[in-house]
Amino acid sequence: MVTKDVEALIRLIGRVAEEKKGQHIVALNVSELSSITDYHLIISAGNSIRARALADAIREATREEGLRPLRQEGYAEGRWILLDYGDVLIHIFLEEVRAHYDLERLWGDAPREALLP
């Protein structure tokens, strides 16, 4: 079951990503399909500098809410940055990397969630 805290977290991250020029922001609710996480939040970035800036802004915004990622991967390369918040996995992709892995197709049965009220 997805809690209001998780929904608030994806909205916060979506808002920050939009403010920092993240592109094609999608939240997939996988709570009924996966025991690993409730949401995959997928964001595109135009280049690795923008990808790292998005990751930094998201970490800063969540830190202000008392949250820290459990794990972070891919930051140095900036092609696919993963921020793991347990119930929410954030994927920040360069567009060509996103197209290659195509998580939206992989999780095609997952409902897409609105990020902003």
SVG drawing of the C-alpha trace seen along z (x, -y; Angstrom):
<svg xmlns="http://www.w3.org/2000/svg" viewBox="-4 -26 37 34">
<polyline fill="none" stroke="black" stroke-width="0.4" points="0.0,0.0 1.3,-3.4 1.3,-5.9 0.7,-9.6 4.3,-10.2 5.4,-8.3 3.0,-10.3 4.3,-13.6 7.8,-12.5 7.2,-11.8 5.4,-15.1 8.3,-16.9 10.9,-15.2 8.7,-15.9 8.4,-19.6 12.2,-19.9 13.0,-18.0 10.6,-20.3 12.2,-23.4 15.7,-22.2 14.8,-21.6 14.3,-17.8 12.5,-16.5 9.9,-13.8 9.2,-13.3 7.3,-10.1 6.2,-8.3 5.4,-4.7 3.4,-3.1 4.8,0.4 3.5,1.1 1.3,3.9 4.0,5.3 7.2,5.2 8.2,6.0 11.3,3.9 9.8,0.4 6.5,-1.4 7.6,-3.9 10.1,-4.4 10.5,-8.1 12.1,-8.6 13.6,-11.9 15.6,-12.8 18.5,-15.3 20.0,-17.0 23.6,-16.3 25.6,-14.8 26.1,-18.2 22.3,-18.7 21.9,-15.1 24.2,-15.7 22.6,-19.1 19.2,-17.4 20.5,-14.7 22.1,-17.4 18.8,-19.4 16.8,-16.3 19.2,-15.3 19.1,-18.8 15.3,-19.0 14.9,-15.6 17.6,-16.3 15.5,-19.4 12.7,-16.9 15.0,-14.7 15.5,-12.1 18.7,-10.7 19.0,-8.2 19.9,-4.7 22.1,-4.4 23.3,-6.4 24.9,-5.1 26.1,-6.6 26.8,-10.1 30.4,-10.3 29.4,-9.3 26.1,-11.2 24.6,-9.0 22.1,-7.1 22.0,-8.3 20.0,-6.2 18.9,-7.6 17.3,-4.9 14.9,-6.2 13.5,-2.7 9.9,-3.2 10.9,-5.5 13.7,-4.8 14.7,-7.9 16.3,-7.3 17.9,-10.4 18.9,-9.5 20.5,-11.0 17.9,-10.7 19.8,-8.1 20.4,-5.9 16.8,-6.2 15.7,-5.1 18.1,-2.1 16.9,-0.8 13.2,-1.8 12.0,-1.4 8.5,-2.6 8.2,0.4 9.7,2.8 7.2,1.6 4.4,1.1 1.7,2.6 2.4,-0.1 0.0,-3.0 1.5,-6.4 0.9,-8.8 0.4,-12.6 3.2,-14.3 1.7,-17.7 -1.8,-18.4"/>
</svg>
